[in-house]
Amino acid sequence: MNRRRLLLFALLLVAAWLALFGDKTPPDGTSGEVVAPTSPRPEPDSESRLAARRPADSRSARSSPRVGEADANPEIAALIPRAQLIPGSGDGRASRDLFPSLSWTPLPPPLPLRSTEPLAPMAPPLPFVYLGKKLEAGHWEAYLARGEQVFIVRQGAKLEKDYRVKAITSSTMTLIYLPLQQSQTLSIGESP
């Protein structure tokens, strides 16, 4: 063995001997004494009752318990409401998120403000379905359906009470919605 290991082994033996056989008495010399319990205090008078109701900081300046005397009525601090200790915990708000999610996508542009002007009334979509057309004597004739009814219409004809046919061409038919005098077009295919 080298010197270093020999020195460490010797120190280990000394530490073991001190742990087993060393002096184990406390340094203040009060080991083994038994302390007798103190007798309870006599009933406090009215002034001490009032002092017990005062806050602790005002009592501590007037009377401090003697050293070694046990307090028969230990003081208990009043409970402090949670809302006072932790602001915002009891008012129904959501707690602050300590780990919020982050996103690198840019925010969308703000929506444009809508004008407060009411929109102009518009004609409803055309209730007719195109079935076919025919060119007769240089004038177009179209076949339309609404539900179970079939209409054969020409230029200038009135459909029910709300529509009138303004013009028929080889690819479109223009109808006028009579209550609003608005023009609507219906695609009727390509020219033959």
Beta strands, then each sheet from edge to edge (+ up, - down):
strand 1: 129-136
strand 2: 139-146
strand 3: 149-153
strand 4: 158-159
strand 5: 163-168
strand 6: 172-177
strand 7: 182-187
sheet 1: 1+ 2- 3+
sheet 2: 4+ 5- 6+ 7-
end
